[in-house]
Amino acid sequence: MPDAYDYFREHAIAAVRKARGLPPGRTKQKQRTVARVYHLLSKEAALVPNMHHLDDFRAARRLERQVRR
């Protein structure tokens, strides 16, 4: 079963790809910030047990949903 690192890395890659497809502007900047958050969470997840990252993951998903609006 994949761990938190894999999930965060996968979401970071998807967020970067989505940001690349957006036109320049505030939305693109926000999406790039979301990608950075996922990337940092993946780095941290590589060092700490998986269960501690559920709240971080949920917070990052909420942030990403806000960017979509």
N, C-alpha and C positions, 0 to 999 in steps of 0.2 A: 504494500500500500504506500502511495506517495506521501511524503511528509510535508510539513508547512513550507519548507524551503521551495519545494517543487511548485506548490500552489502559488506562492508569492511571485516566483520567477515567471511562471506562466502568465499571471495577470500583468506583471510588469511589461513583458514582451507585447502582450495584446494592447496595453495602454499606449506604448510607444508607437505601435503601428497605427493605432487610431489617431494619435496626435499628428503623425506624419500626413495623414489624409485630410486633416482639417485646414481651412484657410487661415492665414496669419491673423492673429488677434487674441483677445482675452480668453476665449474658449480653448484655443490651442495651448496657451500658457498654462491654464488650469489643468488640462489633460496631461501635459508634460510633468506638472507637479505631482499629479496622481501616479504617474509612472515612476517618478523618483521615490515616492513614499513606498510603493510596492517593492522597489529595488532595495531600499534600505531595510525594509522588513524581511526581505529574503536573506540579506546578509546577517541580520540578527538571528533569524530562524536557524541558520546553519550552526549557531553556537549554543542555543538554548533549547530545552525540550519543547515539543510541539504544542502541548496543551496551553501554554502561556500565550499563544498567539491568536487565539480565537477572537478575543475582544479587539485586538489590533486589526485583524482581518475584517471584522464587521464594520469598524470605524472607517477603514479604507474604502469598503464597498459603498458606505453611505456617502462619502466624499465623491466617489465616482458617479453616483446617481445624481448628486447635486450639480455636477458639471454638465450632465446631459440636458438639464433643464434650460 
